[in-house]
Amino acid sequence: MFDKVLIANRGEIAVRINSACRELGIKTVSVHSVADTDAMHARLSDESVCIGPAAVRDSYLNIPSIIAAAEITNADAIHPGYGFLSENANFAAIVEEHGFTFIGPTPAHIGMMGDKVRAKETMRKLGVPVVPGSSGALDDVEEFIAVAEEIGYPVLVKAVSGGGGRGMKRVDGREGMTEAVAMARAEAQSAFDDSSLYLEKLIDSPRHVEVQVLADQHGAVVHLGERDCSLQRRHQKMVEEAPSSALNAEERERIGARVVHAVGEIGYRGVGTVEFLYQAGEFYFIEMNTRIQVEHPVTEMITGIDLVREQIRVAAGAPLGYGQQDIVFNGHAIECRVNAEDPLTFRPCPGLITGYHPPGGLGVRVDSALYQDYTVPPYYDSLLAKVIVHGSNRNECLMRLRRVLEEYVITGVETTIPFHLKLIANADFANGAFDIHWLERFIAEG
């Protein structure tokens, strides 16, 4: 096992990783920007190192500074968390070249799955169902039109290196293709420094269902069920739950087995999430995230398995020590992302936290880096906390979630708690009658 781990992240995920390390008897090093000097993750770790100014490119994306921090503190390994450098194959390679262990997949696997076209083709060859579309990146508009007319409109023009909805445009007919390709290419170049685009069939009203996998370095692979992440605003997830109310036991076993087979065939290590669109009993692979997910707690709540702890153990070379037959799913879990945003306009609202009191009780978990008198900086993601509840069934979860959100006190900044209370009072949400477009309509209707 490692003696010391450097946590190359901030906020609630850095606090979460620190906790997992402590429970394994591992010392921790946090890195922080000037703006995060008083942040909780910097306070809780055994050591902390300032790696640059507030701007992410000068701090949390500053690879030389992170490596230097690991060197001067004699860390053994680096955990990237999520976001920032977590899916940067070059960073993973540099970490290993400097003699540290990267707590995540190999650089090769990160690169493979980071290229959306290559990932899709790899999964297709391994028997995982994929969304119909181009077999690779396309160049001119006529190629896009030819593929679109073969698979049928509507279609999505997508960035090869895409994510978060950037570099993605819907096209409903031939006449809209030229503009969509130009806009998507410009967005992709700006966001990812890669203007490559491909085309996919647009699945009209799917659910977003993702399968959590875990693999060690000795060939053992298990899946830990699925999460439903259909409630999204501008392609950003807001509420996640496990299991999905849209799937039955046979579908769950079928897609889980296919994912385990595929992940095993490529020799993957660590945690990963294989994401699908699901509609009318059919699954369509869209991407694989090679990192811990923001929504990992709902899986932990229904399985009792600490995914961050397992990440660290696997990276240190330990075997899983259990098989698929040992994974037991218990009850239901729902997670709400509480952001420092206006609950009506979703405008970011950084500022001083003048009052803070998190909820508690049976089946309640709050992952956060907040504390009273902390100033939420304006430079980073607006996520303040994740509220996770567990119950014997979905209805019990919803009742508990309402109580918990009503008890949660955060003053000094606007938050999305009122939005979540309105959401869970909606009959369609309560009945599980939604798809990936439903939340946008709910918001638009006020």
C-alpha positions in Angstrom: 0.0 0.0 0.0 1.1 3.6 -0.6 2.6 5.7 2.2 1.5 9.0 0.8 -0.9 10.1 -1.9 -1.0 13.6 -3.5 -4.6 14.7 -4.4 -4.6 16.7 -7.6 -8.0 18.2 -7.2 -10.1 20.5 -5.0 -13.5 20.8 -3.4 -15.7 17.9 -2.2 -13.9 15.2 -4.3 -10.5 16.1 -2.7 -12.1 15.9 0.7 -13.6 12.5 -0.3 -10.3 11.1 -1.5 -8.6 12.4 1.7 -11.1 10.5 3.8 -10.5 7.2 1.9 -6.7 7.6 2.3 -7.0 8.2 6.0 -9.1 5.0 6.4 -6.4 3.1 4.6 -3.6 4.6 6.8 -2.2 6.7 4.0 -0.8 10.2 4.5 -2.1 12.9 2.1 -0.9 15.9 0.3 -3.3 18.5 -1.1 -2.5 21.0 -3.8 -4.3 24.3 -3.9 -4.4 27.6 -5.8 -3.9 30.9 -4.1 -7.7 31.3 -4.1 -8.1 28.0 -2.2 -5.6 28.6 0.6 -8.4 28.3 3.2 -10.3 25.6 1.4 -11.4 22.5 3.4 -9.3 20.1 1.3 -6.1 22.1 2.1 -7.0 22.1 5.8 -7.7 18.4 6.2 -4.7 16.9 4.5 -1.4 16.1 6.2 0.5 18.5 3.9 -0.6 21.2 1.4 1.3 22.9 -1.4 0.3 26.0 -3.3 0.7 25.3 -7.0 -0.3 28.7 -8.5 -2.7 31.5 -9.0 -6.5 31.2 -9.1 -6.8 30.5 -12.8 -7.1 26.7 -13.4 -4.6 26.8 -16.2 -2.0 28.2 -13.8 -2.8 25.8 -10.9 -5.0 22.7 -11.1 -4.1 22.2 -14.8 -0.4 23.1 -14.2 1.3 19.7 -14.7 4.8 20.8 -13.8 3.7 22.4 -10.6 1.7 19.2 -9.6 4.7 17.0 -10.3 7.0 19.3 -8.4 4.6 19.2 -5.4 4.6 15.4 -5.5 8.4 15.4 -5.7 9.1 17.8 -2.8 6.6 15.9 -0.5 7.9 12.5 -1.4 4.4 11.2 -2.5 4.1 7.7 -3.9 1.0 8.2 -6.0 -1.3 10.9 -7.5 -5.1 10.7 -7.4 -6.7 13.1 -10.0 -10.3 13.0 -8.8 -12.7 14.0 -11.5 -12.5 16.9 -14.0 -9.3 18.9 -14.4 -6.6 16.3 -15.4 -8.4 13.2 -14.5 -8.9 12.0 -18.2 -5.7 13.5 -19.6 -3.6 10.6 -21.0 -0.6 12.9 -21.2 -0.8 13.7 -17.5 -1.1 10.1 -16.6 1.9 9.2 -18.6 4.0 12.1 -17.1 3.0 10.9 -13.6 4.3 7.4 -14.3 7.4 8.7 -16.1 8.3 10.5 -13.0 8.1 7.4 -10.9 4.7 8.0 -9.3 1.6 5.7 -9.5 -1.3 7.2 -11.3 -4.5 6.2 -9.4 -6.6 5.5 -12.5 -6.4 3.6 -15.7 -3.3 3.3 -18.0 -2.5 6.3 -20.2 -3.4 4.0 -23.2 -6.9 3.3 -21.9 -7.5 6.9 -21.1 -6.5 7.8 -24.7 -8.5 5.0 -26.2 -11.7 6.1 -24.4 -11.0 9.8 -24.7 -11.3 9.5 -28.5 -15.0 9.0 -28.9 -14.8 7.5 -32.3 -12.1 5.0 -31.3 -14.0 4.1 -28.1 -17.2 3.5 -30.1 -15.4 1.2 -32.6 -13.6 -0.7 -29.8 -16.9 -1.3 -27.9 -18.7 -2.3 -31.1 -16.1 -5.0 -31.9 -16.4 -6.3 -28.3 -20.2 -6.8 -28.7 -21.4 -3.7 -26.9 -24.3 -2.1 -28.7 -23.5 1.4 -30.1 -25.4 4.3 -31.6 -25.5 4.1 -35.4 -23.2 6.7 -37.0 -20.0 7.3 -38.9 -17.2 4.8 -38.5 -14.7 7.7 -37.9 -14.2 11.4 -38.1 -15.7 13.1 -41.2 -14.2 16.0 -43.1 -16.5 17.8 -45.5 -20.2 18.6 -45.2 -21.1 16.2 -48.1 -19.7 13.3 -46.0 -21.8 14.3 -43.1 -24.9 14.5 -45.3 -24.2 11.1 -46.9 -24.0 9.4 -43.5 -27.0 11.2 -42.2 -29.2 10.2 -45.1 -28.0 6.6 -44.7 -28.9 6.3 -41.0 -31.8 8.8 -41.1 -32.5 12.2 -39.5 -32.4 13.6 -36.8 -28.6 13.3 -36.2 -26.0 14.7 -33.9 -22.7 16.3 -35.1 -20.3 15.6 -32.3 -16.7 16.5 -31.4 -14.3 13.5 -31.3 -12.7 14.9 -28.2 -16.0 16.2 -26.8 -17.7 16.3 -23.4 -20.1 18.3 -21.4 -22.3 19.0 -24.5 -19.7 21.2 -26.2 -19.0 20.6 -29.9 -22.4 18.9 -30.3 -25.2 20.1 -32.6 -28.5 18.6 -33.6 -29.4 18.4 -37.3 -33.0 17.7 -38.4 -32.5 17.8 -42.2 -30.0 18.3 -45.0 -30.4 22.1 -45.1 -29.1 22.5 -41.5 -25.9 20.5 -41.9 -23.5 23.1 -43.1 -24.2 25.5 -40.2 -24.2 22.7 -37.6 -20.8 21.4 -38.8 -19.2 24.9 -38.8 -20.5 25.7 -35.3 -19.5 22.3 -33.9 -16.1 22.5 -35.4 -15.5 26.0 -33.9 -16.7 24.9 -30.5 -14.6 21.7 -30.6 -11.4 23.6 -31.6 -12.0 26.2 -28.8 -12.8 23.7 -26.0 -10.6 20.8 -26.9 -8.0 22.1 -29.3 -9.3 19.4 -31.7 -11.8 20.3 -34.4 -12.4 16.6 -35.5 -16.1 15.7 -35.8 -18.2 12.6 -36.3 -21.9 11.9 -36.7 -24.4 9.9 -34.7 -28.0 9.0 -35.0 -30.1 11.0 -32.5 -32.1 8.7 -30.2 -35.3 10.7 -29.7 -36.4 10.2 -26.1 -33.9 8.0 -24.3 -32.8 7.6 -20.7 -29.2 8.2 -19.8 -28.0 5.0 -18.1 -24.5 4.3 -17.0 -22.9 1.1 -15.8 -20.2 1.3 -13.0 -17.3 -1.1 -13.4 -14.3 -2.0 -11.3 -11.3 -4.0 -12.4 -8.0 -5.0 -10.7 -4.6 -5.6 -12.2 -5.0 -9.4 -12.1 -7.9 -9.8 -14.6 -10.9 -9.6 -12.2 -13.7 -7.3 -13.3 -17.1 -6.7 -11.7 -20.0 -4.3 -12.5 -21.8 -2.6 -9.6 -25.1 -2.0 -11.4 -26.3 1.1 -13.2 -27.1 4.7 -12.4 -29.8 6.8 -14.1 -28.5 10.2 -15.0 -31.3 11.3 -17.3 -32.1 14.6 -15.4 -29.7 17.0 -17.2 -29.5 20.7 -18.0 -27.4 21.6 -20.9 -25.9 18.1 -20.8 -24.9 18.6 -17.2 -26.3 16.1 -14.7 -28.3 17.5 -11.8 -29.9 14.5 -10.2 -28.7 10.9 -10.3 -30.1 7.6 -8.9 -29.4 3.9 -8.6 -30.8 1.7 -9.7 -32.7 3.0 -12.8 -36.5 2.7 -12.5 -36.5 2.2 -16.3 -34.7 -1.2 -16.3 -35.8 -4.6 -15.2 -33.6 -7.3 -13.8 -33.0 -9.1 -17.1 -31.9 -5.9 -18.8 -29.6 -5.0 -15.9 -27.9 -8.4 -16.0 -27.6 -8.4 -19.8 -25.9 -5.0 -20.1 -23.8 -5.6 -17.1 -22.4 -8.8 -18.5 -21.6 -7.2 -21.8 -19.8 -4.4 -20.1 -17.8 -6.7 -17.9 -16.8 -8.8 -20.9 -15.6 -5.7 -22.9 -13.7 -4.1 -20.0 -12.0 -7.4 -19.3 -11.0 -7.9 -22.9 -9.2 -4.6 -23.1 -7.4 -5.3 -19.8 -8.8 -2.2 -18.1 -7.8 -1.4 -14.5 -9.5 0.8 -11.8 -13.0 2.3 -11.9 -14.8 3.3 -15.0 -18.3 4.2 -16.2 -19.7 2.9 -19.4 -22.5 5.3 -20.5 -25.5 4.4 -22.7 -28.6 5.8 -24.1 -31.5 3.5 -23.3 -34.8 3.4 -25.1 -37.5 0.7 -25.6 -35.3 -2.1 -24.2 -32.3 -1.2 -26.3 -28.9 0.1 -25.1 -26.6 2.4 -27.2 -23.1 3.0 -26.1 -22.1 6.7 -26.1 -18.8 6.9 -24.1 -16.7 5.5 -21.3 -15.5 7.8 -18.5 -12.1 6.6 -17.2 -12.3 8.2 -13.7 -14.4 8.3 -10.6 -17.8 10.0 -11.3 -19.4 12.8 -9.4 -22.4 10.5 -8.9 -20.4 7.6 -7.5 -22.0 7.8 -4.0 -25.4 6.4 -5.2 -23.6 3.2 -6.3 -21.7 3.1 -2.9 -25.0 3.4 -1.1 -26.7 0.5 -2.8 -23.7 -1.8 -2.8 -21.8 -0.9 0.3 -18.5 -0.8 -1.7 -16.3 2.3 -1.3 -15.3 3.0 -4.9 -12.5 5.5 -4.0 -11.0 3.1 -1.5 -11.1 0.4 -4.2 -9.4 2.8 -6.7 -6.5 3.2 -4.4 -6.2 -0.5 -3.5 -6.3 -1.5 -7.2 -3.7 1.1 -8.1 -1.4 -0.3 -5.4 -1.7 -3.8 -7.0 -4.2 -5.4 -4.5 -6.7 -7.9 -5.9 -10.5 -7.1 -5.6 -11.0 -10.2 -3.4 -14.6 -10.7 -4.6 -16.5 -11.6 -7.7 -19.7 -10.6 -9.4 -21.7 -13.1 -7.3 -20.7 -11.2 -4.2 -22.1 -7.9 -5.3 -25.5 -7.4 -3.7 -27.8 -4.5 -4.5 -29.7 -3.1 -1.6 -32.5 -0.5 -1.9 -32.5 2.7 -3.8 -30.3 5.9 -3.7 -30.7 9.4 -5.1 -28.2 12.2 -5.3 -28.9 16.0 -5.8 -26.1 18.3 -6.8 -26.4 21.5 -4.7 -24.8 24.4 -6.6 -24.0 28.0 -5.7 -26.4 29.2 -8.4 -29.6 31.2 -8.6 -32.4 28.5 -8.4 -34.4 30.2 -11.2 -31.7 31.5 -13.6 -28.8 29.1 -12.7 -26.5 32.1 -12.6 -23.4 31.4 -10.5 -23.5 33.0 -7.1 -20.1 32.8 -5.3 -19.6 34.5 -2.0 -19.3 34.2 1.8 -21.1 31.3 3.5 -22.7 33.1 6.5 -24.5 30.0 7.9 -24.1 26.3 7.4 -25.9 23.3 8.9 -26.0 20.0 6.9 -28.8 17.5 7.4 -28.3 14.1 9.0 -30.1 10.9 10.0 -30.5 7.4 8.8 -29.7 6.9 5.1 -28.3 10.4 4.7 -24.9 11.4 3.3 -23.6 14.9 2.4 -20.4 15.1 0.4 -19.1 18.7 0.7 -16.1 21.0 1.4 -18.2 23.8 2.8 -18.0 25.4 6.3 -19.3 28.5 7.8 -17.3 31.7 6.9 -15.8 30.0 3.9 -15.8 32.1 0.8 -16.9 30.3 -2.4 -14.5 31.5 -5.1 -15.8 32.6 -8.5 -13.1 30.7 -10.5 -14.3 27.1 -10.3 -17.3 24.9 -10.8 -20.3 26.0 -8.7 -20.9 22.6 -7.0 -21.2 23.1 -3.2 -22.4 19.7 -2.0 -23.9 16.4 -3.0 -26.9 15.3 -1.0 -27.3 11.6 -1.1 -30.2 9.6 0.5 -30.7 5.9 0.7 -34.0 4.0 1.3 -35.5 0.6 0.9 -37.3 1.8 -2.3 -37.5 4.9 -4.5 -40.6 6.3 -2.7 -38.9 6.1 0.6 -35.9 7.9 -0.9 -38.1 10.7 -2.3 -39.7 11.3 1.1 -36.3 11.3 2.8 -34.9 13.6 0.2 -37.6 16.2 0.7 -37.0 16.2 4.5 -33.3 16.5 4.0 -33.4 19.3 1.6 -35.8 21.2 3.8 -33.3 20.8 6.7 -30.2 21.8 4.8 -29.1 25.3 5.8 -26.7 27.3 3.5 -26.9 31.0 3.8 -24.9 33.9 2.3 -25.2 32.6 -1.3 -28.0 31.4 -3.5 -28.3 27.7 -4.0 -30.2 25.2 -6.1 -31.9 23.7 -3.1 -35.3 25.4 -3.9 -35.1 24.1 -7.4 -34.6 20.5 -6.2 -37.5 20.8 -3.8 -39.7 21.9 -6.7 -38.4 19.1 -8.8 -39.1 16.3 -6.4 -42.7 17.6 -5.9 -43.4 17.0 -9.6 -45.6 14.0 -10.3 -43.7 13.0 -13.5 -40.4 12.9 -11.6 -42.0 11.0 -8.7 -43.4 8.5 -11.1 -40.1 8.1 -13.0 -41.8 9.4 -16.2 -38.9 11.3 -17.7 -36.1 11.1 -20.4 -33.0 13.1 -21.0 -35.0 16.0 -22.5 -37.6 16.2 -19.7 -35.7 18.5 -17.3 -35.1 21.2 -19.9 -38.8 21.2 -20.6 -39.5 21.4 -16.8 -37.2 24.3 -16.4 -38.6 26.1 -19.5 -42.2 25.8 -18.1 -41.1 27.6 -14.9 
